């Protein structure tokens, strides 16, 4: 998952989080449809991935950071199964 042109941040900053950082994911390569939202001074990265805790179904996760360019830390469990 990468960051492209955040307003005021300019150039591509690189990856903000790896699928390998999601403990409940079922593989190391799948995370998609990410979106970053700012709330109360924190940045929340919402994403979809395959979930090993839910019979391999897709789930929605969230990771948190102090910056929109990361690094983001997964909350440890799916937000929505």
Secondary structure, DSSP 8 states (H G I E B T S, - for coil): -EE---TTT-S--EES--GGG-TTBSSSS--EEEEEEEETTEEEEEEEEEBTTTTT-EEEEEEEESSTT---EE-SS-SB-
